Amino acid sequence: MTTFYIKILFILRPLFIRLGVNFDQLAAIVEVKLKMDNRRTRFNQMNKKQQESNASFYWTLLLYAFLSSIFGFFVYISASVTAVYSMAFAYVMFMLAMTLITDFSSVILDSNDNAVLLPRPIDDRTLLIARITHILMYLLSMMFALSLPVLVATIIKYGVFVGFIFLIISLLLLILIVFLTNIFYLVLMKFTSEEKLRNIINSFQIILTFIFMGGYRIVGRLVNFEALQSSLELKAMWWHYLIPPIWMGNSMNVAINHQFDGSKFLFIFLTLTVPFMVFFLVNNVLSESFGQKIAGMDVAKREERVPNQVKSNGFVGRLAQIFTGTPIEHGAFEFVWKLTSRDRKFKLRVYPSLAYLLIYPIFMIGAGKSEGSFSQQIENLRESSWLLVMMIYLCFSILLTIRLQISQSEEFKASWIFTIAPLTHPGEVLSGAFRSVMVKFMLPIILLLSIILPIIWGGDIIDDIFFGALTVINIALLNAISSRDNKLPFSTEVRNNSGGTFLRTMLYMIATGMIGFIHFFLMKVSYVILVFAIFQLILALYLLKKYRELGWEKVSME
């Protein structure tokens, strides 16, 4: 795969040279980064070398193609060209943007290679374009996987030429989303200090998540199933010119139906020019002093500070006393709590995904009927028991998302301390970490849902909230107890470029949705959920005890 990417890079050599980039330096940087991604090795407890497989990335691409097949079906059956292609482009844009924010933002702001690159005569433009090109290599594969079903349906229905037009527009969409997202980071880097940038970057990613999800929902509300069945095209509104998927949907309409007017001309103009305008802005204006800013972030991170005096019985310590049962559990609880608060790169990887899980239920509410007054809309929501169940399980899947990331750290080699410590049962460390995640991330969600949801659905849904929380906890515990591949906290290497963080979140959302389907039918019978919640609580206490007793045979160290 690396060889294929490098060949594409050399085909585009004249373009990079015209952009003022030192192509030899760019090619060398990108090639080394790709080889490092594919040839990362590590050692297990028996000092045997292990090669990391790329299978997860290919499975990610396959699953992306499978999820996109529904849009290929819509393209084949739909009579409204603008509506169906606007929806397809909105989906591709949303998936690429969320993958970029959750999986690849840390690559742009990575300072680990500063010691190698910055002392060398590499200009800021070449350094920035090399990092973006590195990301584009992976996102290009994802874009093809997402677009493939729609491309096949387009070729079958409209011919090869229209399929080629669709592919070109998809590439323009990829350029737009990558450079548009990075414009936000570069503007922040240009007008804020390095220390402030480090402090606000996670909040900014959450805002970006909200923006992209909001845009996706707007297109979803504009393009409903009735619009797909109708042969009438959407009437151009002023705000359509602010939404890229609608530009591109109208451009496909021109290519297929040859309907051309003033508004269509403007949509085509925006589709063809805005991606390159954004690229020009990044390359010629915002790339200045990129290297110095990255170096400044690294210096700010390494500044020596006077350590605060550790309080032996602070707030976290009191929580640990309440929720843990052994001294080792207590220590693991505090360790995970404090490290997840202080580790900037952990927050950079995790918080955007958490924002997605918390923001998505807000937009789910908007998926209901929007006619009538506010009180009528609330009444409509009260009749939607399925929406209540889905909101509960989507919010609680935070626990599963955190468990995927809690084992990873850029300082994973320090985990040797676990192997030399007198730990008879490493399950105590795992249990302490699990309890810390539950209390820090899941308990506030339980309290928040217990306050907000009863306002809409009434106080008798409290048992549903606790039943959903206990269900997710028990699934996580059963999975951990039955696995022989448990990872101790922050003991494995960060896998930046598998593209799987956001996708694994989506898979957990699907799984929790299936559980919520069963919950939906159980809640129709009075007191059944309350009785089952009591059994769930007893099971959770038992499983926590068994989890604490796990031995080394259930733990995998790298």
Secondary structure per residue as TSV (DSSP state, phi and psi in degrees):
chain	resnum	aa	ss	phi	psi
A	1	M	-	360.0	-38.1
A	2	T	H	-61.5	-43.0
A	3	T	H	-60.8	-40.3
A	4	F	H	-63.2	-45.3
A	5	Y	H	-62.2	-42.1
A	6	I	H	-65.9	-36.2
A	7	K	H	-63.6	-41.8
A	8	I	H	-60.3	-40.7
A	9	L	H	-60.7	-43.5
A	10	F	H	-71.7	-28.5
A	11	I	H	-63.0	-34.9
A	12	L	T	-90.0	11.8
A	13	R	H	-54.8	-46.7
A	14	P	H	-58.0	-36.5
A	15	L	H	-64.7	-45.6
A	16	F	H	-63.5	-38.5
A	17	I	H	-65.1	-40.9
A	18	R	H	-66.0	-25.7
A	19	L	T	-79.8	-3.4
A	20	G	T	85.2	19.4
A	21	V	-	-95.2	139.3
A	22	N	-	-74.8	100.6
A	23	F	H	-65.0	-40.0
A	24	D	H	-60.5	-43.0
A	25	Q	H	-65.6	-44.7
A	26	L	H	-59.5	-46.9
A	27	A	H	-62.4	-40.2
A	28	A	H	-64.8	-44.6
A	29	I	H	-63.4	-47.8
A	30	V	H	-64.6	-41.9
A	31	E	H	-63.1	-43.0
A	32	V	H	-64.2	-42.1
A	33	K	H	-62.7	-42.5
A	34	L	H	-65.3	-40.3
A	35	K	H	-67.0	-37.2
A	36	M	H	-64.3	-37.7
A	37	D	H	-64.0	-39.5
A	38	N	H	-90.2	-18.5
A	39	R	S	-117.7	22.9
A	40	R	-	-66.9	124.5
A	41	T	E	-119.6	158.9
A	42	R	E	-154.2	172.3
A	43	F	E	-121.1	141.7
A	44	N	-	-94.7	-168.6
A	45	Q	T	-65.6	-25.8
A	46	M	T	-93.4	12.1
A	47	N	-	59.3	31.0
A	48	K	-	-97.4	132.2
A	49	K	E	-69.8	137.2
A	50	Q	E	-122.6	138.2
A	51	Q	E	-101.2	127.5
A	52	E	-	-73.1	131.7
A	53	S	-	-88.2	149.9
A	54	N	S	-94.6	9.9
A	55	A	H	-59.8	-36.5
A	56	S	H	-62.3	-35.5
A	57	F	H	-67.0	-41.4
A	58	Y	H	-69.2	-36.1
A	59	W	H	-64.8	-35.4
A	60	T	H	-60.8	-46.0
A	61	L	H	-62.2	-41.8
A	62	L	H	-63.4	-41.5
A	63	L	H	-69.2	-37.5
A	64	Y	H	-58.0	-45.3
A	65	A	H	-63.5	-39.3
A	66	F	H	-64.9	-44.4
A	67	L	H	-65.3	-28.8
A	68	S	H	-81.8	-9.9
A	69	S	H	-62.1	-28.1
A	70	I	H	-63.6	-34.2
A	71	F	H	-73.8	-31.9
A	72	G	H	-62.8	-38.9
A	73	F	H	-64.2	-42.9
A	74	F	H	-62.0	-41.5
A	75	V	H	-59.7	-39.5
A	76	Y	H	-70.7	-34.7
A	77	I	H	-100.1	-16.4
A	78	S	-	-77.6	145.1
A	79	A	S	-93.7	-19.1
A	80	S	-	-98.5	106.3
A	81	V	H	-66.2	-49.0
A	82	T	H	-60.5	-43.8
A	83	A	H	-64.4	-48.7
A	84	V	H	-70.3	-38.6
A	85	Y	H	-76.1	-30.2
A	86	S	H	-62.0	-42.6
A	87	M	H	-65.7	-42.2
A	88	A	H	-64.6	-44.6
A	89	F	H	-67.2	-34.9
A	90	A	H	-63.0	-40.5
A	91	Y	H	-64.3	-47.8
A	92	V	H	-62.2	-43.3
A	93	M	H	-63.4	-42.8
A	94	F	H	-63.5	-46.6
A	95	M	H	-65.1	-42.6
A	96	L	H	-65.8	-41.7
A	97	A	H	-64.6	-44.1
A	98	M	H	-67.7	-38.4
A	99	T	H	-64.3	-42.0
A	100	L	I	-62.8	-44.3
A	101	I	I	-69.8	-43.6
A	102	T	I	-83.0	-29.9
A	103	D	I	-109.5	-29.1
A	104	F	I	-119.1	-3.0
A	105	S	H	-61.3	-37.3
A	106	S	H	-65.9	-22.5
A	107	V	H	-68.5	-43.0
A	108	I	H	-62.0	-40.6
A	109	L	T	-98.2	13.2
A	110	D	-	-70.6	134.0
A	111	S	-	-114.4	10.1
A	112	N	T	-68.7	-29.6
A	113	D	T	-95.8	13.0
A	114	N	H	-59.5	-40.3
A	115	A	H	-64.4	-26.1
A	116	V	H	-89.1	-43.6
A	117	L	H	-89.3	-42.7
A	118	L	T	-65.9	-33.9
A	119	P	T	-69.6	-12.9
A	120	R	S	-91.4	158.9
A	121	P	S	-77.0	67.0
A	122	I	-	-111.1	122.1
A	123	D	-	-76.7	161.6
A	124	D	H	-60.9	-38.4
A	125	R	H	-63.5	-45.3
A	126	T	H	-63.9	-41.1
A	127	L	H	-63.4	-44.6
A	128	L	H	-67.3	-47.5
A	129	I	H	-64.6	-32.6
A	130	A	H	-63.8	-42.3
A	131	R	H	-67.4	-42.2
A	132	I	H	-66.8	-39.0
A	133	T	H	-63.4	-39.7
A	134	H	H	-57.0	-43.7
A	135	I	H	-67.9	-42.1
A	136	L	H	-59.9	-32.4
A	137	M	H	-58.8	-41.3
A	138	Y	H	-77.6	-43.6
A	139	L	H	-67.1	-26.5
A	140	L	H	-62.7	-43.4
A	141	S	H	-63.3	-41.2
A	142	M	H	-66.8	-38.6
A	143	M	H	-62.4	-43.0
A	144	F	H	-63.0	-41.0
A	145	A	H	-64.6	-42.7
A	146	L	H	-67.5	-34.5
A	147	S	H	-89.9	-15.7
A	148	L	H	-57.6	-49.4
A	149	P	H	-60.8	-40.5
A	150	V	H	-67.6	-38.1
A	151	L	H	-62.1	-45.4
A	152	V	H	-62.3	-46.3
A	153	A	H	-62.6	-37.6
A	154	T	H	-65.0	-44.6
A	155	I	H	-64.1	-41.9
A	156	I	H	-64.3	-41.6
A	157	K	H	-86.1	-38.5
A	158	Y	H	-118.4	-10.7
A	159	G	-	107.8	169.1
A	160	V	H	-67.6	-39.2
A	161	F	H	-61.5	-45.2
A	162	V	H	-65.6	-37.0
A	163	G	H	-60.9	-39.1
A	164	F	H	-64.5	-41.0
A	165	I	H	-60.9	-43.7
A	166	F	H	-59.6	-42.0
A	167	L	H	-64.6	-41.7
A	168	I	H	-62.7	-43.9
A	169	I	H	-65.3	-36.6
A	170	S	H	-62.8	-39.9
A	171	L	H	-64.9	-39.4
A	172	L	H	-64.1	-37.0
A	173	L	H	-63.4	-41.9
A	174	L	H	-61.8	-46.0
A	175	I	H	-59.9	-43.7
A	176	L	H	-62.2	-47.5
A	177	I	H	-69.8	-37.5
A	178	V	H	-68.0	-49.0
A	179	F	H	-76.8	-30.7
A	180	L	H	-66.1	-42.1
A	181	T	H	-63.8	-42.3
A	182	N	H	-73.3	-22.1
A	183	I	H	-58.7	-41.7
A	184	F	H	-60.9	-44.6
A	185	Y	H	-63.9	-43.4
A	186	L	H	-68.6	-36.5
A	187	V	H	-62.9	-42.9
A	188	L	H	-61.4	-42.6
A	189	M	H	-65.8	-30.7
A	190	K	H	-77.6	-32.5
A	191	F	H	-114.7	7.0
A	192	T	S	-129.4	159.3
A	193	S	-	-75.2	164.1
A	194	E	H	-62.0	-41.9
A	195	E	H	-66.5	-42.3
A	196	K	H	-64.5	-38.1
A	197	L	H	-60.8	-43.9
A	198	R	H	-61.5	-33.8
A	199	N	H	-79.4	-30.9
A	200	I	H	-103.1	-3.8
A	201	I	H	-63.2	-37.4
A	202	N	H	-68.6	-41.3
A	203	S	H	-62.1	-37.4
A	204	F	H	-66.8	-38.6
A	205	Q	H	-64.1	-37.4
A	206	I	H	-64.2	-39.6
A	207	I	H	-62.9	-42.7
A	208	L	H	-60.9	-41.4
A	209	T	H	-58.9	-44.5
A	210	F	H	-63.1	-41.3
A	211	I	H	-63.2	-48.9
A	212	F	H	-68.3	-37.4
A	213	M	H	-67.9	-37.4
A	214	G	H	-64.3	-42.7
A	215	G	H	-63.1	-39.9
A	216	Y	H	-64.0	-39.9
A	217	R	H	-69.8	-35.0
A	218	I	H	-61.7	-45.7
A	219	V	H	-64.2	-38.9
A	220	G	H	-62.9	-38.2
A	221	R	H	-73.3	-33.7
A	222	L	H	-70.4	-40.5
A	223	V	S	-107.2	90.1
A	224	N	-	-97.0	-178.0
A	225	F	H	-66.0	-33.6
A	226	E	H	-64.4	-37.3
A	227	A	H	-65.7	-34.5
A	228	L	H	-67.3	-33.8
A	229	Q	H	-79.6	-23.3
A	230	S	-	-82.7	144.0
A	231	S	-	-85.3	-6.2
A	232	L	S	-76.8	135.6
A	233	E	-	-86.4	156.3
A	234	L	-	-67.8	136.8
A	235	K	-	-78.0	131.1
A	236	A	-	-67.2	127.7
A	237	M	-	-113.2	161.7
A	238	W	G	-61.0	-36.2
A	239	W	G	-78.6	-10.4
A	240	H	G	-62.2	-29.1
A	241	Y	G	-73.9	-4.0
A	242	L	G	-99.8	-3.8
A	243	I	-	-117.9	107.5
A	244	P	H	-55.4	-41.8
A	245	P	H	-59.0	-31.3
A	246	I	H	-73.4	-34.3
A	247	W	H	-56.4	-47.7
A	248	M	H	-73.3	-33.3
A	249	G	H	-63.6	-40.7
A	250	N	H	-68.8	-34.9
A	251	S	H	-64.2	-39.4
A	252	M	H	-65.2	-34.8
A	253	N	H	-61.7	-40.6
A	254	V	H	-65.0	-41.9
A	255	A	H	-65.6	-31.5
A	256	I	H	-92.2	-49.0
A	257	N	H	-99.7	-8.4
A	258	H	-	57.1	34.8
A	259	Q	-	-92.9	115.6
A	260	F	-	-129.2	124.8
A	261	D	-	-147.0	-171.6
A	262	G	H	-61.1	-43.9
A	263	S	H	-66.7	-39.5
A	264	K	H	-64.4	-39.1
A	265	F	H	-60.6	-41.7
A	266	L	H	-67.2	-38.9
A	267	F	H	-62.2	-44.0
A	268	I	H	-63.8	-41.9
A	269	F	H	-59.6	-45.5
A	270	L	H	-63.9	-42.1
A	271	T	H	-60.8	-40.7
A	272	L	H	-85.7	-24.0
A	273	T	H	-106.6	-37.0
A	274	V	H	-60.6	-43.8
A	275	P	H	-56.1	-40.5
A	276	F	H	-75.3	-30.8
A	277	M	H	-65.0	-41.8
A	278	V	H	-65.0	-41.9
A	279	F	H	-61.6	-43.4
A	280	F	H	-60.9	-41.5
A	281	L	H	-62.4	-42.9
A	282	V	I	-67.0	-45.4
A	283	N	I	-72.6	-39.4
A	284	N	I	-101.6	-21.4
A	285	V	I	-114.1	-51.9
A	286	L	I	-88.8	-9.3
A	287	S	T	-78.2	-13.9
A	288	E	T	-62.8	136.8
A	289	S	T	62.5	20.7
A	290	F	H	-61.8	-45.6
A	291	G	H	-60.9	-41.8
A	292	Q	H	-64.4	-38.3
A	293	K	H	-66.2	-42.1
A	294	I	H	-63.6	-42.7
A	295	A	H	-62.6	-39.5
A	296	G	H	-62.8	-37.6
A	297	M	H	-61.7	-40.3
A	298	D	H	-68.1	-40.0
A	299	V	H	-65.5	-42.2
A	300	A	H	-62.4	-35.2
A	301	K	H	-69.8	-31.0
A	302	R	H	-94.7	0.3
A	303	E	-	-57.6	135.8
A	304	E	-	-79.5	130.0
A	305	R	-	-123.2	153.3
A	306	V	-	-75.0	118.9
A	307	P	-	-65.4	142.0
A	308	N	-	-71.7	148.0
A	309	Q	-	-68.9	129.4
A	310	V	-	-80.9	125.0
A	311	K	-	-84.7	126.7
A	312	S	T	-69.3	-23.0
A	313	N	T	-136.8	53.8
A	314	G	-	-77.9	-165.8
A	315	F	H	-60.4	-47.1
A	316	V	H	-65.5	-39.2
A	317	G	H	-61.7	-40.1
A	318	R	H	-67.4	-37.9
A	319	L	H	-63.1	-40.9
A	320	A	H	-62.5	-38.8
A	321	Q	H	-62.9	-34.4
A	322	I	H	-75.1	-42.5
A	323	F	H	-102.3	0.1
A	324	T	-	-122.8	161.8
A	325	G	-	-118.7	-12.8
A	326	T	S	-131.9	159.8
A	327	P	H	-60.6	-36.6
A	328	I	H	-68.4	-41.9
A	329	E	H	-59.7	-41.7
A	330	H	H	-58.9	-47.4
A	331	G	H	-64.6	-42.8
A	332	A	H	-64.9	-37.2
A	333	F	H	-59.2	-51.2
A	334	E	H	-66.9	-39.1
A	335	F	H	-59.8	-49.2
A	336	V	H	-68.9	-41.4
A	337	W	H	-58.5	-49.5
A	338	K	H	-72.8	-37.5
A	339	L	H	-70.6	-36.1
A	340	T	H	-69.8	-18.4
A	341	S	H	-86.6	-27.8
A	342	R	H	-102.1	-26.6
A	343	D	-	-76.7	104.3
A	344	R	H	-60.7	-40.7
A	345	K	H	-73.2	-30.0
A	346	F	H	-64.0	-45.3
A	347	K	H	-65.2	-33.8
A	348	L	H	-64.9	-34.5
A	349	R	H	-79.9	-36.0
A	350	V	H	-99.4	-43.5
A	351	Y	H	-61.2	-37.9
A	352	P	H	-60.4	-38.2
A	353	S	H	-65.0	-39.6
A	354	L	H	-65.6	-39.6
A	355	A	H	-61.1	-39.4
A	356	Y	H	-60.6	-45.1
A	357	L	H	-66.9	-32.7
A	358	L	H	-82.7	-32.5
A	359	I	H	-78.5	-34.6
A	360	Y	H	-56.8	-43.0
A	361	P	H	-59.4	-29.9
A	362	I	H	-61.8	-41.4
A	363	F	H	-76.7	-23.6
A	364	M	H	-63.0	-37.2
A	365	I	H	-60.9	-38.0
A	366	G	T	-70.0	-9.6
A	367	A	T	-77.7	-12.5
A	368	G	S	-78.3	-171.8
A	369	K	-	-68.0	135.5
A	370	S	-	-108.9	2.9
A	371	E	-	-77.1	155.8
A	372	G	S	89.7	-179.1
A	373	S	-	-74.7	174.4
A	374	F	H	-61.3	-41.4
A	375	S	H	-64.8	-35.4
A	376	Q	H	-68.7	-36.1
A	377	Q	H	-66.3	-37.9
A	378	I	H	-62.7	-41.3
A	379	E	H	-61.9	-39.4
A	380	N	H	-62.6	-39.3
A	381	L	H	-64.6	-39.2
A	382	R	H	-63.5	-25.0
A	383	E	T	-83.2	-9.6
A	384	S	-	-97.6	79.4
A	385	S	H	-65.3	-33.2
A	386	W	H	-62.4	-35.3
A	387	L	H	-66.8	-40.3
A	388	L	H	-58.9	-48.4
A	389	V	H	-63.0	-44.3
A	390	M	H	-64.3	-39.3
A	391	M	H	-62.5	-41.5
A	392	I	H	-61.4	-49.6
A	393	Y	H	-74.2	-32.9
A	394	L	H	-65.3	-41.2
A	395	C	H	-66.0	-39.9
A	396	F	H	-77.5	-13.3
A	397	S	T	-68.9	-4.3
A	398	I	H	-53.3	-40.7
A	399	L	H	-58.4	-43.9
A	400	L	H	-68.0	-37.2
A	401	T	H	-64.6	-45.0
A	402	I	H	-63.4	-39.2
A	403	R	H	-63.8	-26.6
A	404	L	H	-70.5	-27.4
A	405	Q	H	-105.4	-18.9
A	406	I	T	-66.5	-21.2
A	407	S	T	-85.5	-10.5
A	408	Q	B	-98.3	142.6
A	409	S	-	-159.4	148.7
A	410	E	T	-75.3	-14.4
A	411	E	T	-105.8	39.4
A	412	F	G	-65.4	-22.5
A	413	K	G	-66.2	-19.7
A	414	A	G	-70.2	-7.3
A	415	S	G	-70.4	-3.2
A	416	W	H	-58.9	-21.4
A	417	I	H	-61.9	-29.7
A	418	F	H	-66.5	-36.0
A	419	T	H	-75.2	-25.6
A	420	I	H	-97.3	-12.1
A	421	A	S	-72.2	148.8
A	422	P	-	-75.8	68.2
A	423	L	-	-100.4	107.6
A	424	T	S	-76.2	-39.5
A	425	H	-	-123.1	95.4
A	426	P	T	-62.8	-12.3
A	427	G	H	-59.5	-25.2
A	428	E	H	-65.6	-38.7
A	429	V	H	-67.8	-45.0
A	430	L	H	-61.5	-42.0
A	431	S	H	-65.9	-42.6
A	432	G	H	-62.3	-41.2
A	433	A	H	-65.0	-41.8
A	434	F	H	-63.0	-44.2
A	435	R	H	-65.2	-36.8
A	436	S	H	-63.5	-43.9
A	437	V	H	-63.1	-42.0
A	438	M	I	-60.9	-46.9
A	439	V	I	-72.0	-40.8
A	440	K	I	-76.8	-39.8
A	441	F	I	-107.8	-34.1
A	442	M	I	-92.3	-39.4
A	443	L	H	-60.2	-43.4
A	444	P	H	-60.1	-34.5
A	445	I	H	-67.4	-40.6
A	446	I	H	-60.0	-46.1
A	447	L	H	-64.9	-40.7
A	448	L	H	-64.5	-45.3
A	449	L	H	-65.4	-35.0
A	450	S	H	-67.9	-20.4
A	451	I	H	-91.8	-43.9
A	452	I	H	-81.9	-49.5
A	453	L	H	-63.8	-38.3
A	454	P	H	-61.9	-22.6
A	455	I	H	-62.6	-35.2
A	456	I	H	-91.8	-48.1
A	457	W	H	-102.6	-3.9
A	458	G	-	95.7	160.9
A	459	G	G	-70.5	-15.0
A	460	D	G	-77.8	3.7
A	461	I	G	-95.8	2.4
A	462	I	H	-57.6	-41.2
A	463	D	H	-64.4	-31.3
A	464	D	H	-65.7	-38.9
A	465	I	H	-63.7	-47.3
A	466	F	H	-70.5	-33.8
A	467	F	H	-63.6	-44.0
A	468	G	H	-63.1	-42.4
A	469	A	H	-63.3	-45.4
A	470	L	H	-67.0	-34.2
A	471	T	H	-62.4	-47.5
A	472	V	H	-64.5	-40.7
A	473	I	H	-61.0	-46.4
A	474	N	H	-66.6	-37.0
A	475	I	H	-62.4	-44.5
A	476	A	H	-62.6	-41.7
A	477	L	H	-68.7	-43.0
A	478	L	H	-61.3	-40.9
A	479	N	H	-63.2	-42.6
A	480	A	H	-68.7	-42.7
A	481	I	H	-67.3	-37.0
A	482	S	H	-80.7	-15.7
A	483	S	-	-84.3	149.7
A	484	R	S	-107.9	17.0
A	485	D	-	-127.7	35.6
A	486	N	B	-68.7	140.9
A	487	K	-	-111.0	133.5
A	488	L	-	-71.1	158.5
A	489	P	T	-58.5	130.3
A	490	F	T	56.1	41.6
A	491	S	-	-115.4	1.2
A	492	T	B	-124.8	158.6
A	493	E	-	-73.4	145.1
A	494	V	-	-70.2	132.7
A	495	R	-	-107.0	91.2
A	496	N	G	-71.3	-39.5
A	497	N	G	-109.4	21.5
A	498	S	G	-78.1	-15.7
A	499	G	-	68.5	17.3
A	500	G	-	-103.2	-10.6
A	501	T	H	-58.6	-53.8
A	502	F	H	-65.1	-38.2
A	503	L	H	-67.7	-41.5
A	504	R	H	-63.0	-36.1
A	505	T	H	-59.8	-43.1
A	506	M	H	-62.7	-39.8
A	507	L	H	-64.8	-40.7
A	508	Y	H	-65.8	-34.6
A	509	M	H	-63.3	-39.4
A	510	I	H	-64.9	-43.6
A	511	A	H	-64.0	-44.4
A	512	T	H	-67.4	-29.1
A	513	G	H	-63.6	-37.6
A	514	M	H	-65.9	-40.0
A	515	I	H	-66.2	-40.8
A	516	G	H	-61.5	-29.5
A	517	F	H	-62.2	-41.6
A	518	I	H	-67.4	-42.9
A	519	H	H	-58.3	-39.5
A	520	F	H	-57.7	-39.8
A	521	F	H	-79.8	-32.4
A	522	L	H	-66.9	-34.1
A	523	M	T	-72.8	-7.7
A	524	K	T	-76.7	-15.0
A	525	V	S	-104.0	129.3
A	526	S	T	-60.2	136.8
A	527	Y	T	65.1	-1.1
A	528	V	H	-65.5	-43.6
A	529	I	H	-63.3	-40.9
A	530	L	H	-62.4	-44.2
A	531	V	H	-63.9	-45.9
A	532	F	H	-66.0	-32.6
A	533	A	H	-63.7	-37.1
A	534	I	H	-64.5	-44.6
A	535	F	H	-63.1	-37.6
A	536	Q	H	-63.2	-39.9
A	537	L	H	-63.4	-45.4
A	538	I	H	-61.1	-43.2
A	539	L	H	-63.7	-40.3
A	540	A	H	-63.3	-42.8
A	541	L	H	-63.3	-40.2
A	542	Y	H	-65.7	-44.7
A	543	L	H	-67.1	-35.4
A	544	L	H	-62.9	-37.8
A	545	K	H	-65.8	-43.0
A	546	K	H	-67.5	-36.4
A	547	Y	H	-63.1	-39.1
A	548	R	H	-62.6	-27.7
A	549	E	T	-91.5	4.6
A	550	L	-	-60.6	140.2
A	551	G	-	-100.0	-177.0
A	552	W	G	-65.1	-23.4
A	553	E	G	-66.9	-15.6
A	554	K	G	-98.6	4.6
A	555	V	B	-117.6	138.1
A	556	S	-	-113.4	124.9
A	557	M	-	-112.6	139.3
A	558	E	-	-99.7	360.0
